[in-house]
Amino acid sequence: MLLVRAWRCSMDRDTVAGLMADALLERRFRHNDGAHPALAALRELAVNQGTDAGRRMVADDPHEVGSPPLSPIDPVELLQHDGALPSLPTVYVELRQRLADPECSVREAAEVITRDAGLTAWLLRVVNSASYGLSGRVDTVTQAVAVVGMRQLETMVASGMLQSLMRSVPRGLVDMERLWRHSLAVGGAAREIWRLMGRPDPERLFVAGVLHDVGYLAFVMMAPQKAAQLVPRLRASHLPGHLAERELLGFDHAKLGGMLLHKWNMPVPLVMSVLRHHEPESVPSMPEPSVIHLADIVARAMGYGPDAESAVPPLSASAWEASGLAPQHLEAVANAMTAMVDDLGTAVMCTTV
């Protein structure tokens, strides 16, 4: 009799856990038609690999539904406030210029990096992490660059640049750990999608993926009081996040991020990847925004959203079709994404807080 009761209790717990997982998935995919083959495949992957990877989605806050509207903001004026505007690290600008030269040596690249103490410490920390599995310790930037390789160096520096921006954000407004993992996840997924499409230089897509939400960080840095008012309203909204931002502010983080990267004189494909990642169909001649759009969807579907409220944004059918991928490719994308988060997410997490 005791064994029967124990079995029934176990069955009840399993049933409850299953119902909770189903409810989480329903909420996560609530902005999409589950009949789409890609979304059906992602949902199955989420079930097989763990629905929320320790990332809980919380309910709407009913106390925020009746909040007064936010006063309008002009993103152009926002970016003109140079005192609060995040600056592009000069090291990143110079390194990108050096790496464009095929004759650039490991020593020359290392000399540029050593001018930024924070970036130097970050690169050495990553290279000496368990993910690289080196038998001995790397003590110099030149050695670190040799280990990473010139092709991946810009990727690593872009990640370090994002962390530098994160450290400038007021505490309490952004869940830095979630946003960092989300950025890595989108970067890893974008790189794998680009590779599966047979395109060259997948590291460019990693950079675009890592920086795709830079507009949100910039908004929090430049308008922290507005950001504090915005966050609970986004949670209370039943719209996808970027559409809720447009309704509340008149623009979204993608627009602000694209404008910021343009101000920084970043390459056009990178600017457009950030600017249009929620509406890639508006630039059908450019594949990069579609790839970032799909990577963002994969990351959120697998539980790597930027915050506890992260639902999967509406899938652009044209972006999916343009990729040429089949639903069965998504497992490889999800695996590559998870490996990226596991490698870099834990290796450098302590530098983001």
Protein Blocks (a to p, Z undefined) as FASTA:
>chain_A
ZZmmmmmmmmmmmmmmmmmmmmmmmmmmmmpcfkbmklmmmmmmmmmnopngopacdddd
fklmmpccdddddfklmmmmmmlpccddfklmmmmmmmmpmkbcfklmmmmmmmpmklmm
mmmmmmmpmklopabdcfbfklmmmmnopklmmmmmmmmmmmmmmmmpcghjacfklmmm
mmmmmmmmmmmmmmmnopahkllmmmmmmmmmmmmmmmmmmmmmlmmmmmmmmmmpcbdf
klmmmmmnopafklmmmmmmmmnopafklmmmmmmmmmmmlmmmbmklmmmmmmmmmmmm
nopafbfklccddddfklmmmnopafklmmmmmmmmmmmmmmmmmmmmmmmZZ
